[in-house]
């Protein structure tokens, strides 16, 4: 999240959104970003979009 997004959230100009992340190895999805997948322990976690 960049400085501009933090400022928007702090001022109430932006609505909170949930970002989805996905392991590209096993395709497990998460609501929080992990450094390593807790399912298959791969390190290729990517943001998929907003929910």
Phi and psi in radians as a Rosetta constraint file:
Dihedral C 1 N 2 CA 2 C 2 CIRCULARHARMONIC -1.493 0.35
Dihedral N 2 CA 2 C 2 N 3 CIRCULARHARMONIC 3.046 0.35
Dihedral C 2 N 3 CA 3 C 3 CIRCULARHARMONIC -1.093 0.35
Dihedral N 3 CA 3 C 3 N 4 CIRCULARHARMONIC -0.711 0.35
Dihedral C 3 N 4 CA 4 C 4 CIRCULARHARMONIC -1.101 0.35
Dihedral N 4 CA 4 C 4 N 5 CIRCULARHARMONIC -0.736 0.35
Dihedral C 4 N 5 CA 5 C 5 CIRCULARHARMONIC -1.127 0.35
Dihedral N 5 CA 5 C 5 N 6 CIRCULARHARMONIC -0.701 0.35
Dihedral C 5 N 6 CA 6 C 6 CIRCULARHARMONIC -1.093 0.35
Dihedral N 6 CA 6 C 6 N 7 CIRCULARHARMONIC -0.701 0.35
Dihedral C 6 N 7 CA 7 C 7 CIRCULARHARMONIC -1.144 0.35
Dihedral N 7 CA 7 C 7 N 8 CIRCULARHARMONIC -0.719 0.35
Dihedral C 7 N 8 CA 8 C 8 CIRCULARHARMONIC -1.091 0.35
Dihedral N 8 CA 8 C 8 N 9 CIRCULARHARMONIC -0.763 0.35
Dihedral C 8 N 9 CA 9 C 9 CIRCULARHARMONIC -1.157 0.35
Dihedral N 9 CA 9 C 9 N 10 CIRCULARHARMONIC -0.700 0.35
Dihedral C 9 N 10 CA 10 C 10 CIRCULARHARMONIC -1.147 0.35
Dihedral N 10 CA 10 C 10 N 11 CIRCULARHARMONIC -0.594 0.35
Dihedral C 10 N 11 CA 11 C 11 CIRCULARHARMONIC -1.518 0.35
Dihedral N 11 CA 11 C 11 N 12 CIRCULARHARMONIC -0.166 0.35
Dihedral C 11 N 12 CA 12 C 12 CIRCULARHARMONIC 1.503 0.35
Dihedral N 12 CA 12 C 12 N 13 CIRCULARHARMONIC 0.146 0.35
Dihedral C 12 N 13 CA 13 C 13 CIRCULARHARMONIC -1.414 0.35
Dihedral N 13 CA 13 C 13 N 14 CIRCULARHARMONIC -0.211 0.35
Dihedral C 13 N 14 CA 14 C 14 CIRCULARHARMONIC -2.137 0.35
Dihedral N 14 CA 14 C 14 N 15 CIRCULARHARMONIC 2.476 0.35
Dihedral C 14 N 15 CA 15 C 15 CIRCULARHARMONIC -1.534 0.35
Dihedral N 15 CA 15 C 15 N 16 CIRCULARHARMONIC 2.523 0.35
Dihedral C 15 N 16 CA 16 C 16 CIRCULARHARMONIC -1.156 0.35
Dihedral N 16 CA 16 C 16 N 17 CIRCULARHARMONIC 2.366 0.35
Dihedral C 16 N 17 CA 17 C 17 CIRCULARHARMONIC -2.219 0.35
Dihedral N 17 CA 17 C 17 N 18 CIRCULARHARMONIC 2.602 0.35
Dihedral C 17 N 18 CA 18 C 18 CIRCULARHARMONIC -1.678 0.35
Dihedral N 18 CA 18 C 18 N 19 CIRCULARHARMONIC 2.156 0.35
Dihedral C 18 N 19 CA 19 C 19 CIRCULARHARMONIC -1.556 0.35
Dihedral N 19 CA 19 C 19 N 20 CIRCULARHARMONIC 2.467 0.35
Dihedral C 19 N 20 CA 20 C 20 CIRCULARHARMONIC -1.853 0.35
Dihedral N 20 CA 20 C 20 N 21 CIRCULARHARMONIC 2.493 0.35
Dihedral C 20 N 21 CA 21 C 21 CIRCULARHARMONIC -2.173 0.35
Dihedral N 21 CA 21 C 21 N 22 CIRCULARHARMONIC 2.632 0.35
Dihedral C 21 N 22 CA 22 C 22 CIRCULARHARMONIC -2.440 0.35
Dihedral N 22 CA 22 C 22 N 23 CIRCULARHARMONIC 2.434 0.35
Dihedral C 22 N 23 CA 23 C 23 CIRCULARHARMONIC -1.385 0.35
Dihedral N 23 CA 23 C 23 N 24 CIRCULARHARMONIC 2.193 0.35
Dihedral C 23 N 24 CA 24 C 24 CIRCULARHARMONIC -1.338 0.35
Dihedral N 24 CA 24 C 24 N 25 CIRCULARHARMONIC -0.247 0.35
Dihedral C 24 N 25 CA 25 C 25 CIRCULARHARMONIC -1.415 0.35
Dihedral N 25 CA 25 C 25 N 26 CIRCULARHARMONIC -0.937 0.35
Dihedral C 25 N 26 CA 26 C 26 CIRCULARHARMONIC -1.901 0.35
Dihedral N 26 CA 26 C 26 N 27 CIRCULARHARMONIC -0.055 0.35
Dihedral C 26 N 27 CA 27 C 27 CIRCULARHARMONIC 1.103 0.35
Dihedral N 27 CA 27 C 27 N 28 CIRCULARHARMONIC 0.451 0.35
Dihedral C 27 N 28 CA 28 C 28 CIRCULARHARMONIC -1.357 0.35
Dihedral N 28 CA 28 C 28 N 29 CIRCULARHARMONIC 2.379 0.35
Dihedral C 28 N 29 CA 29 C 29 CIRCULARHARMONIC -1.816 0.35
Dihedral N 29 CA 29 C 29 N 30 CIRCULARHARMONIC 2.589 0.35
Dihedral C 29 N 30 CA 30 C 30 CIRCULARHARMONIC -2.346 0.35
Dihedral N 30 CA 30 C 30 N 31 CIRCULARHARMONIC 2.727 0.35
Dihedral C 30 N 31 CA 31 C 31 CIRCULARHARMONIC -1.564 0.35
Dihedral N 31 CA 31 C 31 N 32 CIRCULARHARMONIC -0.316 0.35
Dihedral C 31 N 32 CA 32 C 32 CIRCULARHARMONIC -2.098 0.35
Dihedral N 32 CA 32 C 32 N 33 CIRCULARHARMONIC 2.693 0.35
Dihedral C 32 N 33 CA 33 C 33 CIRCULARHARMONIC -1.466 0.35
Dihedral N 33 CA 33 C 33 N 34 CIRCULARHARMONIC 2.222 0.35
Dihedral C 33 N 34 CA 34 C 34 CIRCULARHARMONIC -1.844 0.35
Dihedral N 34 CA 34 C 34 N 35 CIRCULARHARMONIC 2.636 0.35
Dihedral C 34 N 35 CA 35 C 35 CIRCULARHARMONIC -1.391 0.35
Dihedral N 35 CA 35 C 35 N 36 CIRCULARHARMONIC -0.549 0.35
Dihedral C 35 N 36 CA 36 C 36 CIRCULARHARMONIC -2.364 0.35
Dihedral N 36 CA 36 C 36 N 37 CIRCULARHARMONIC 2.495 0.35
Dihedral C 36 N 37 CA 37 C 37 CIRCULARHARMONIC -1.149 0.35
Dihedral N 37 CA 37 C 37 N 38 CIRCULARHARMONIC 2.215 0.35
Dihedral C 37 N 38 CA 38 C 38 CIRCULARHARMONIC -1.241 0.35
Dihedral N 38 CA 38 C 38 N 39 CIRCULARHARMONIC -0.250 0.35
Dihedral C 38 N 39 CA 39 C 39 CIRCULARHARMONIC -1.529 0.35
Dihedral N 39 CA 39 C 39 N 40 CIRCULARHARMONIC -0.947 0.35
Dihedral C 39 N 40 CA 40 C 40 CIRCULARHARMONIC -1.984 0.35
Dihedral N 40 CA 40 C 40 N 41 CIRCULARHARMONIC -0.040 0.35
Dihedral C 40 N 41 CA 41 C 41 CIRCULARHARMONIC 1.148 0.35
Dihedral N 41 CA 41 C 41 N 42 CIRCULARHARMONIC 0.343 0.35
Dihedral C 41 N 42 CA 42 C 42 CIRCULARHARMONIC -1.333 0.35
Dihedral N 42 CA 42 C 42 N 43 CIRCULARHARMONIC 2.765 0.35
Dihedral C 42 N 43 CA 43 C 43 CIRCULARHARMONIC -1.808 0.35
Dihedral N 43 CA 43 C 43 N 44 CIRCULARHARMONIC 0.118 0.35
Dihedral C 43 N 44 CA 44 C 44 CIRCULARHARMONIC -1.727 0.35
Dihedral N 44 CA 44 C 44 N 45 CIRCULARHARMONIC 1.355 0.35
Dihedral C 44 N 45 CA 45 C 45 CIRCULARHARMONIC -1.809 0.35
Dihedral N 45 CA 45 C 45 N 46 CIRCULARHARMONIC 2.248 0.35
Dihedral C 45 N 46 CA 46 C 46 CIRCULARHARMONIC -2.226 0.35
Dihedral N 46 CA 46 C 46 N 47 CIRCULARHARMONIC 2.660 0.35
Dihedral C 46 N 47 CA 47 C 47 CIRCULARHARMONIC -1.362 0.35
Dihedral N 47 CA 47 C 47 N 48 CIRCULARHARMONIC 2.328 0.35
Dihedral C 47 N 48 CA 48 C 48 CIRCULARHARMONIC -1.779 0.35
Dihedral N 48 CA 48 C 48 N 49 CIRCULARHARMONIC -0.419 0.35
Dihedral C 48 N 49 CA 49 C 49 CIRCULARHARMONIC 2.600 0.35
Dihedral N 49 CA 49 C 49 N 50 CIRCULARHARMONIC -2.929 0.35
Dihedral C 49 N 50 CA 50 C 50 CIRCULARHARMONIC -1.862 0.35
Dihedral N 50 CA 50 C 50 N 51 CIRCULARHARMONIC 2.563 0.35
